[in-house]
Amino acid sequence: MNEQIKTDALNSAHHLMVGGVDTLTLAKKYQTPLYVYDTGAIRAEIAAFKQVFEENHVDYQISYASKAFATVAMYQLIAQEHIHCDVVSGGELYTAQQADFPMAAVSFHGNNKSLAELTMALDAGVGTIVVDNFGELRQLTTLTTQRQQPTTIMLRIAPGISAHTHDYISTGQADSKFGFDLDSGQADQAIKAAQAAPYLKLVGIHCHIGSQIFEVNGFEMIVDKLVSEFARWQRELDFYPQIMNVGGGFGVKYTAEDHPLQPTDFVDAIIKETRAQTAAQQVPMLEIWIEPGRSLVATAGMTLYTIGDEKDIPGIRKYLSVDGGMGDNIRPALYQAKYEAVLAKNPALPAEQVASIAGKYCESGDMLIWNQQLPATAPGDVLAVLDTGAYGYSMASNYNRNPRPAVVFCEQGHSQLVVQRESYADLTRLDLPLSVPEKTK
């Protein structure tokens, strides 16, 4: 049996369960492809983060990085757990508003916020705007002055430290589209500009060094460098931040090849290093913010597919095609992300075949998994691809004019549809017919 499947995740019929609900029942009731989440697992991960902060007796904030998975129901769940969230677009902000998420607990990120998005954030009363560049800083200074609206901001910096991760999801290096460069003095200039802005209240510094990080040393290096800079800023710029936001990126286990730490281990290391460095620099202890996204939702989610056609090329490869693919999970095609799958009707059955899981989209690169060991399968069987809770639904598309799947939350044996499956009619809802010009007389 796949090592990521616990024995208590199977019912008496050996069917795979999620949140206490039989996955075969879910597939029958809601159809496939289907995103399903164990929301109890999300709540437990949040509680674990809270516990490590509180045991260390530090001021903190957990801000869910909602780009990982953003729906009205997800924002409502986060609100129930009394943590913050961050948004990176007007669309995410609008979704949070539709969920009645408290705007004071929202941080607004993004490297190219439009005037309309900044205005929307100010109108909504967003708690913190994370300023990414000089153009945004000037624009926000003008807007807040015109409106005479005090606004809390953080500055995002590029610290010149990059975690070991995929190039597409590495963000902390100096050569990055994100943030004010620290080593060249851009951050100093931004602090001075923010201090001069009459309605901007600069409370903190934000950075993010990457995603799917498996070692604490990158975070420790960030803390060391930032606290040293903070001490210098206190001396030279009369500025010392209240908040140090170290972002997220805590790695999760997608396959047997992954050996991540517990997400709480990262936080414990960050707290201890911050305490040590602030003491060494003789500066005040900081309020620490983290922004977990993937680590809250990835392993809480899975995608259910129905197996269709089979192609066996003797001596080369066996393909099993499913009714979804790159339209509902672009990550394997985009940056060779790896997943594992199990047969939902009995993950404990011994493997009898090695098959590669192909999507239905008209691209050779539409492969979800290469060389997956599986029991014997037949068309109509339900295949569960594990740990797809992050960046599956949020990056889904209508490529080949396929409707996006539904999303279901499961907890304590109950399931709830939280995003309806798109219909073919939804695909053309925004299309307009070609107008026929009048014939010239």
C-alpha positions in Angstrom: 0.0 0.0 0.0 1.2 3.5 -0.7 3.0 4.8 2.4 1.1 8.0 2.3 -2.1 6.2 2.9 -2.8 5.5 6.5 -4.7 2.4 7.5 -7.4 4.5 9.1 -8.0 6.1 5.7 -9.7 2.9 4.5 -13.2 1.7 5.5 -14.3 -1.9 6.1 -14.7 -2.4 2.4 -11.1 -1.2 1.9 -12.2 1.8 0.0 -10.2 5.0 0.3 -11.7 7.6 2.6 -11.3 11.3 2.8 -12.6 13.2 5.8 -14.5 10.1 6.8 -16.3 9.9 3.4 -15.9 7.0 0.9 -14.2 8.3 -2.2 -16.3 5.9 -4.4 -19.4 7.5 -3.0 -18.0 10.9 -3.7 -17.2 9.9 -7.3 -20.6 8.6 -7.9 -22.4 11.5 -6.3 -20.4 14.4 -7.7 -18.8 12.7 -10.8 -15.2 13.0 -11.9 -12.7 14.6 -12.2 -13.3 15.9 -8.7 -11.2 17.8 -6.2 -11.9 16.6 -2.6 -10.5 18.1 0.6 -10.3 16.8 4.1 -11.0 20.1 5.9 -10.3 18.6 9.3 -6.7 18.1 8.1 -6.5 21.8 7.2 -7.8 22.8 10.6 -5.3 20.5 12.3 -2.4 22.0 10.4 -3.4 25.5 11.4 -3.7 24.4 15.1 -0.2 22.9 14.9 1.2 26.2 13.7 -0.6 28.1 16.4 0.8 25.7 19.0 4.4 26.1 18.1 4.1 29.9 18.2 2.3 29.9 21.5 4.7 27.5 23.1 7.5 29.8 22.2 5.7 32.9 23.6 6.1 35.2 20.7 3.8 37.6 18.9 2.8 36.1 15.6 0.4 36.0 12.7 -0.4 33.1 10.4 -1.5 34.4 7.0 -2.9 31.8 4.6 -1.4 32.2 1.1 -4.6 31.9 -0.7 -3.1 31.6 -4.2 -2.7 28.0 -3.3 -6.4 27.4 -3.2 -9.0 30.2 -3.2 -12.7 29.8 -3.0 -15.5 31.4 -1.0 -15.7 28.3 1.2 -11.9 28.2 1.8 -11.9 31.9 2.9 -14.8 31.1 5.2 -12.9 28.1 6.7 -9.8 30.3 7.3 -12.0 32.9 9.0 -13.4 30.2 11.3 -9.9 29.4 12.4 -9.2 33.1 13.1 -6.1 33.5 11.0 -5.1 36.1 8.4 -4.9 35.5 4.6 -3.1 37.1 1.8 -4.4 37.8 -1.7 -2.5 38.6 -4.9 -5.2 40.0 -7.2 -8.4 41.8 -7.3 -10.1 38.5 -8.0 -8.8 36.9 -4.9 -9.8 40.0 -2.9 -13.3 40.0 -4.4 -13.7 36.3 -3.5 -12.6 37.0 0.1 -15.2 39.8 0.2 -17.9 37.5 -1.0 -16.9 35.2 1.9 -17.3 38.1 4.3 -13.7 37.6 5.3 -12.6 40.3 7.7 -10.7 42.8 5.5 -8.6 44.0 8.4 -7.0 40.5 8.4 -6.1 40.6 4.7 -2.6 41.3 3.2 -2.5 42.4 -0.5 0.5 41.1 -2.4 1.5 41.4 -6.0 4.3 42.8 -8.2 2.1 44.7 -10.6 -1.0 45.9 -8.7 -3.1 48.0 -11.0 -4.6 51.4 -10.0 -8.0 49.7 -9.9 -6.7 47.0 -7.6 -5.1 49.4 -5.2 -8.2 51.5 -5.2 -10.3 48.4 -4.5 -8.0 47.5 -1.6 -8.3 51.0 -0.1 -12.1 51.0 -0.6 -12.3 47.5 1.1 -10.2 48.6 4.1 -7.5 45.9 3.5 -5.4 45.6 6.6 -2.0 45.6 5.0 -0.7 46.3 1.5 2.6 44.6 0.8 4.4 47.2 -1.5 6.5 45.5 -4.1 8.2 48.3 -6.1 8.8 52.0 -6.5 6.0 52.6 -9.0 3.5 51.0 -6.6 4.9 53.0 -3.7 4.5 56.3 -5.6 1.0 55.3 -6.8 -0.1 54.4 -3.3 1.4 57.5 -1.8 -0.6 59.6 -4.3 -3.8 57.6 -3.7 -3.7 57.7 0.1 -2.8 61.4 0.1 -5.7 62.3 -2.3 -8.1 60.3 -0.1 -6.4 61.3 3.2 -6.6 57.6 4.1 -4.1 56.2 6.6 -2.9 52.9 5.2 -0.6 50.2 6.8 2.1 48.8 4.5 4.9 46.3 4.5 7.8 46.5 2.0 8.6 43.3 0.1 12.4 42.9 -0.3 14.5 40.6 -2.4 17.1 39.5 0.2 19.6 37.9 -2.1 19.0 34.5 -0.6 17.4 31.7 -2.6 16.2 28.4 -1.3 17.1 25.2 -3.2 13.9 24.7 -5.2 12.7 24.8 -8.8 13.7 27.9 -10.8 10.0 28.8 -11.4 9.2 28.9 -7.7 12.4 30.5 -6.4 11.8 34.1 -5.4 14.3 35.4 -2.9 17.3 35.9 -5.1 18.4 39.4 -6.2 17.5 38.7 -9.8 13.8 38.4 -9.2 10.7 40.2 -10.4 9.6 40.5 -6.8 10.5 43.2 -4.2 13.0 45.9 -3.5 16.6 44.6 -3.8 18.4 44.6 -0.5 22.0 44.5 -1.5 21.9 47.4 -4.0 20.3 49.8 -1.5 16.8 49.8 -3.1 15.2 48.8 0.2 16.9 51.8 2.0 15.4 54.1 -0.6 12.0 52.5 -0.3 12.0 53.0 3.5 12.9 56.7 3.1 10.1 57.1 0.6 7.6 55.4 2.8 8.6 57.4 5.8 8.1 60.6 3.8 4.6 59.6 2.7 2.1 61.3 4.9 -0.6 58.5 5.0 1.5 55.4 4.9 2.4 53.5 8.1 5.3 51.2 7.5 5.1 48.4 10.0 7.1 45.6 8.6 9.3 43.9 6.1 8.3 40.9 4.0 10.3 38.4 2.0 9.7 35.0 0.4 12.6 32.8 -0.7 10.8 30.1 -2.6 8.5 27.2 -2.4 8.7 23.5 -1.6 11.7 24.1 0.7 13.0 21.1 2.6 15.7 22.6 4.8 15.7 25.3 7.6 19.0 26.9 6.8 17.5 29.2 4.1 15.1 30.6 6.7 17.9 30.9 9.3 20.0 32.8 6.8 17.1 35.1 6.1 16.6 35.9 9.7 20.3 36.6 10.2 20.5 38.9 7.3 17.2 40.7 8.0 17.9 41.3 11.7 21.3 42.7 10.9 19.7 45.1 8.4 17.0 46.0 10.9 19.7 47.0 13.4 21.4 49.1 10.8 18.2 50.8 9.7 17.5 51.6 13.4 20.8 53.4 13.6 20.9 55.0 10.1 17.2 55.5 9.1 15.4 55.7 12.5 13.3 52.8 11.4 12.9 49.4 13.1 10.1 47.2 11.9 7.4 45.8 14.2 6.8 42.8 11.9 9.2 40.4 10.1 7.2 38.4 7.6 9.3 35.5 6.3 6.7 34.2 3.9 6.0 30.5 3.4 7.3 27.7 1.1 7.5 25.0 3.7 7.9 21.7 1.8 5.4 18.9 1.7 5.6 15.2 0.8 4.2 14.5 -2.7 6.0 11.2 -3.3 8.2 8.7 -1.6 11.2 10.7 -2.9 10.3 13.7 -0.8 11.6 13.9 2.8 10.4 17.2 4.2 10.5 18.4 7.7 7.3 19.0 9.6 6.1 22.6 8.7 6.2 23.4 12.4 9.9 22.6 12.5 10.5 25.5 10.1 8.6 27.8 12.4 10.4 26.6 15.5 13.8 27.3 13.8 12.7 30.7 12.6 11.5 31.7 16.1 14.7 30.5 17.8 17.0 32.2 15.3 15.1 35.4 15.5 15.3 35.4 19.3 19.1 34.7 19.1 19.8 37.3 16.5 17.8 40.1 18.1 19.5 39.4 21.4 22.9 39.5 19.6 22.1 42.7 17.8 20.6 44.2 21.0 17.4 45.1 19.2 13.7 44.4 20.2 12.2 41.0 19.5 10.0 41.0 16.4 6.5 39.9 15.7 6.8 37.0 13.2 4.5 36.4 10.4 4.4 33.3 8.2 2.4 32.7 5.0 1.7 29.0 4.6 -0.3 28.0 1.5 0.8 24.7 0.1 1.6 23.3 3.6 -2.0 23.9 4.7 -3.9 22.5 1.8 -1.7 20.2 -0.4 -1.9 17.0 1.5 -5.4 17.7 2.6 -6.6 17.4 -1.0 -6.8 14.7 -3.7 -8.2 14.5 -7.2 -10.5 11.6 -8.2 -10.5 10.5 -11.8 -12.2 7.8 -13.8 -9.9 5.5 -15.8 -10.8 5.2 -19.4 -8.8 3.8 -22.3 -5.6 1.8 -22.0 -2.7 1.7 -24.4 0.0 -1.0 -23.9 3.1 -0.7 -26.1 5.0 -4.0 -25.7 8.4 -3.5 -24.2 8.0 0.2 -24.0 5.2 1.5 -21.8 1.6 1.1 -20.6 -0.6 4.2 -20.6 -3.8 4.5 -18.6 -5.9 7.5 -19.6 -8.1 9.4 -17.2 -10.9 11.9 -17.6 -8.9 14.9 -16.5 -5.3 16.0 -16.8 -3.3 19.2 -17.4 -6.5 21.3 -17.3 -7.1 20.4 -13.6 -3.4 19.9 -12.7 -0.9 21.8 -14.7 2.0 21.3 -12.3 3.4 18.1 -13.9 3.5 19.8 -17.3 4.6 23.2 -16.0 7.6 22.2 -13.9 7.7 18.4 -13.8 6.0 18.1 -10.4 5.6 14.5 -9.2 2.5 12.8 -7.7 1.4 9.4 -6.6 -1.9 7.6 -7.2 -3.9 4.8 -5.7 -6.8 2.7 -6.8 -9.7 4.1 -4.7 -11.6 0.8 -4.4 -8.7 -0.7 -2.5 -5.3 1.1 -2.1 -4.0 -2.0 -0.2 -4.1 -4.3 -3.1 -0.6 -5.5 -4.3 0.8 -3.9 -7.5 0.4 -5.9 -10.7 1.4 -3.3 -13.2 3.4 -0.2 -13.9 1.4 2.3 -15.8 1.8 6.0 -16.7 -1.2 8.1 -16.1 -2.2 10.2 -19.2 -4.6 13.1 -19.3 -7.2 13.6 -21.9 -5.9 16.9 -23.3 -4.4 17.1 -26.8 -0.8 17.6 -25.7 1.9 15.0 -25.5 3.0 16.6 -22.3 -0.3 16.0 -20.6 1.0 13.3 -18.3 0.0 13.3 -14.7 2.3 10.5 -13.4 5.0 8.4 -15.0 5.6 4.8 -14.0 3.0 4.4 -11.2 2.7 1.0 -9.6 -0.9 -0.1 -9.4 -3.1 -3.2 -8.9 -5.0 -4.5 -11.9 -7.3 -1.8 -13.3 -10.3 -1.7 -15.6 -12.1 1.1 -17.4 -14.5 2.8 -15.0 -12.3 2.4 -11.9 -11.7 5.5 -9.8 -8.1 6.6 -9.5 -7.1 8.9 -6.7 -4.1 11.2 -7.3 -2.9 12.2 -3.8 -1.9 15.5 -2.4 -3.3 17.8 -5.1 -4.8 20.3 -2.7 -2.4 23.1 -3.6 -2.3 24.8 -7.1 -4.6 22.3 -8.7 -8.0 24.1 -8.7 -6.3 27.5 -8.5 -4.3 26.9 -11.7 -7.0 25.0 -13.6 -8.0 26.0 -17.1 -10.6 25.4 -19.8 -8.0 24.1 -22.3 -9.6 22.1 -25.1 -12.9 23.7 -23.9 -13.1 21.3 -21.0 -15.2 22.4 -18.0 -13.3 22.7 -14.7 -14.1 20.1 -12.0 -16.2 20.5 -8.9 -14.8 20.9 -5.4 -16.0 19.0 -2.4 -15.2 19.5 1.3 -15.3 16.5 3.6 -15.2 16.5 7.4 -16.4 14.1 10.1 -18.1 11.8 7.6 -20.0 14.6 5.8 -19.4 16.0 2.3 -20.4 19.4 0.9 -20.2 20.7 -2.6 -18.4 24.1 -2.4 -17.7 24.7 -6.1 -20.1 23.5 -8.8 -18.8 21.7 -11.8 -18.7 23.9 -14.9 -21.1 23.1 -17.7 -20.6 23.4 -21.4 -22.9 26.4 -21.3 -20.5 28.0 -18.8 -17.7 27.7 -21.4 -19.5 30.0 -23.9 -21.2 32.3 -21.4 -18.9 35.2 -22.1 -18.5 34.5 -25.8 -20.0 37.0 -28.2 -21.1 36.2 -31.8 -19.3 37.7 -34.7 -21.1 40.7 -36.0 -21.9 40.7 -39.7 -21.2 44.0 -41.4 -24.0 45.5 -43.4 -23.6 45.1 -47.2 -22.5 48.1 -49.0 -25.3 49.4 -51.1 
